[in-house]
Amino acid sequence: MTAPAIKQAPPIGKAEGEAAPISPISPISKKEVAVTLSAAEEIAKQKAKRGTPSARIRIGVRGGGCTGFTYVFEWADEVRPTDKEFAGPPLADGSIVSIVVDPKSLVYLGGMELDFVKGMMGHGFKFNNPNAKGACGCGESVQF
């Protein structure tokens, strides 16, 4: 006996039989760092709370930790001449937040996505880094 076929509803705003538009997802270049909308919204919220509208988040890596490197995540009130700046997606109010990365860290962070996640265990920024080969159980250290 075979199970009855389940008919899927068409996507919202689409007539039955009409294909939903496909949005191509381009991979992140090894020379870029992407910022998700969730991360951009949280950065904007924290920036407003801090009272520094021109500040950016600086992300990077430093030697140390259990497995060789630790991530850097701090406020940058000024952009250094050698910094690479990456903008997040436009927010609901039309504003855009940016992060900065120094050139040495970009070698390890290129192709990475900065996200902000909320879950049962709490919330925080997440480094989705395809270059990471491993991480320590503490969550503070990364291996390349």
CORSUL-V67092 format. One record per residue. N is the residue number from 0. RES is the residue in one small letter. SS is DSSP state (alpha for helix, beta for strand, coil for the rest). PHI is phi in whole degrees, -180 to 180 (NA if undefined). D_FIRST is the distance of its C-alpha to the first C-alpha in whole Angstrom. Layout:
# CORSUL-V67092
((N/RES/SS/PHI/D_FIRST) (N/RES/SS/PHI/D_FIRST))
This chain:
# CORSUL-V67092
((0/m/coil/NA/0) (1/t/coil/-98/4) (2/a/coil/-73/7) (3/p/coil/-66/9) (4/a/coil/-68/12) (5/i/coil/-98/15) (6/k/coil/-92/19) (7/q/coil/-83/22) (8/a/coil/-73/25) (9/p/coil/-68/28) (10/p/coil/-57/30) (11/i/coil/-57/33) (12/g/coil/84/36) (13/k/coil/-121/33) (14/a/coil/-79/32) (15/e/coil/-60/29) (16/g/coil/90/28) (17/e/coil/-89/32) (18/a/coil/-75/32) (19/a/coil/-73/33) (20/p/coil/-65/36) (21/i/coil/-98/36) (22/s/coil/-100/39) (23/p/coil/-67/40) (24/i/coil/-104/41) (25/s/coil/-85/44) (26/p/coil/-66/44) (27/i/coil/-77/47) (28/s/coil/-64/50) (29/k/coil/-67/52) (30/k/coil/-110/55) (31/e/coil/-132/53) (32/v/beta/-127/52) (33/a/beta/-95/49) (34/v/beta/-120/50) (35/t/coil/-76/47) (36/l/alpha/-61/47) (37/s/alpha/-60/46) (38/a/alpha/-67/49) (39/a/alpha/-62/52) (40/e/alpha/-64/51) (41/e/alpha/-69/52) (42/i/alpha/-61/55) (43/a/alpha/-62/56) (44/k/alpha/-64/56) (45/q/alpha/-70/58) (46/k/alpha/-66/60) (47/a/alpha/-65/61) (48/k/alpha/-65/62) (49/r/alpha/-75/64) (50/g/coil/80/66) (51/t/coil/-126/66) (52/p/coil/-63/65) (53/s/coil/-95/66) (54/a/coil/-71/64) (55/r/beta/-130/61) (56/i/beta/-90/59) (57/r/beta/-101/60) (58/i/beta/-116/57) (59/g/beta/-173/58) (60/v/beta/-131/58) (61/r/beta/-133/61) (62/g/beta/-67/62) (63/g/coil/135/61) (64/g/coil/83/58) (65/c/coil/-65/56) (66/t/coil/-113/55) (67/g/coil/121/58) (68/f/beta/-138/57) (69/t/beta/-127/57) (70/y/beta/-77/56) (71/v/beta/-108/59) (72/f/beta/-146/58) (73/e/beta/-150/61) (74/w/beta/-78/63) (75/a/beta/-121/65) (76/d/coil/-78/67) (77/e/coil/-133/69) (78/v/coil/-95/67) (79/r/coil/-78/69) (80/p/coil/-58/70) (81/t/coil/-91/67) (82/d/coil/-65/64) (83/k/beta/-103/61) (84/e/beta/-110/60) (85/f/beta/-127/56) (86/a/beta/-92/55) (87/g/coil/-85/52) (88/p/coil/-71/51) (89/p/coil/-62/52) (90/l/coil/-86/52) (91/a/coil/-57/52) (92/d/coil/-86/55) (93/g/coil/91/56) (94/s/coil/-77/57) (95/i/coil/-132/57) (96/v/coil/-104/57) (97/s/beta/-128/58) (98/i/beta/-120/58) (99/v/beta/-125/60) (100/v/beta/-137/60) (101/d/coil/-77/63) (102/p/alpha/-60/62) (103/k/alpha/-67/62) (104/s/alpha/-70/59) (105/l/alpha/-61/57) (106/v/alpha/-59/57) (107/y/alpha/-93/55) (108/l/alpha/-103/53) (109/g/coil/-58/53) (110/g/coil/91/49) (111/m/beta/-85/48) (112/e/beta/-121/47) (113/l/beta/-94/49) (114/d/beta/-126/46) (115/f/beta/-124/47) (116/v/beta/-119/44) (117/k/beta/-124/43) (118/g/beta/-157/41) (119/m/coil/-64/41) (120/m/coil/-91/44) (121/g/beta/125/46) (122/h/beta/-143/47) (123/g/beta/169/49) (124/f/beta/-79/49) (125/k/beta/-126/47) (126/f/beta/-93/48) (127/n/beta/-89/45) (128/n/coil/-113/47) (129/p/coil/-69/45) (130/n/coil/-83/49) (131/a/coil/-70/48) (132/k/coil/-94/48) (133/g/beta/-173/48) (134/a/beta/-146/49) (135/c/coil/-84/50) (136/g/coil/-64/49) (137/c/coil/-73/51) (138/g/coil/83/50) (139/e/coil/-102/53) (140/s/beta/-125/54) (141/v/beta/-140/52) (142/q/beta/-119/52) (143/f/coil/-115/53))
